[in-house]
Amino acid sequence: MMTIELAITRLTAGMHIIIALAANVAAEHARWKPDPQQWSILEVINHLYDEEHADFRFRIRQTIEQPEQPLPPINPEGWVIERRYNERDLESSLARFVEERRESIAWLNALDFNEWDRPLQHPHLATLHVGDVLAAWAGHDLLHIRQLNELHWQYLAAQVVPYTLHYAGGSSV
C-alpha cells in the first residue's frame, strides 16, 4: 500500500542515486545525446527539477488545499527545448533539483493528510487520485535513474571505440 513513509523513503533514495549519477560528469558528457530525439544527462536533471517544482508536489498540494481549482497544464517535453535545458550548467542544475527535492521531503514529512483516494482532476488524463500522483512521484525517479544509467552506458560505448563493452555483458551496445 502506498504511504507517505514509502514515498519519502523512495524520494530520498532517488535523490541520492541521481546525485551519484550526475557526479564527476564533464560538461561535454552532460550535454551528449545518443541521437537528437533522446535527452542528455543535463536535460534529465533539469526535467527532474521542473517536475519536482511544477508537477508532483504542486498538484498534490493544490488538490489538498484548493480542490475546486483546476490544475494548470504543464509541458515537460516542450520545456526541454523552450527552457534550453541543454545549455545550462550541470552542477547548478543538480543543486536546484536537490534543494527542491529536500523541500518536497520536508513538506511531505509535515503533511497531515490521509485522504489518498481524493480525486485529482488532471487537465489531460482521466480522474486520478492523490494517492496515484504520490505513487507516480515515487516511481518517476526510477524511470529517470534507468535513463541516466543508459546514457552513461551509451556515452562510454561511444568513447571506447574501436573497442566495445561486449565483455561487460548485458547489452548489445
Salt bridges, closest charged atoms under 4 A:
GLU43 OE2 - LYS33 NZ 3.14
ASP50 OD2 - ARG83 NH1 2.92
GLU52 OE1 - ARG101 NH2 2.79
ASP55 OD1 - ARG59 NE 2.95
GLU65 OE2 - ARG61 NE 3.57
GLU87 OE1 - ARG84 NH1 3.89
GLU100 OE2 - HIS53 ND1 3.15
GLU100 OE2 - ARG57 NH2 2.47
GLU103 OE2 - ARG57 NH2 3.38
GLU115 OE1 - ARG118 NH2 2.93
ASP132 OD2 - HIS129 ND1 3.33
ASP141 OD2 - ARG101 NH1 2.65
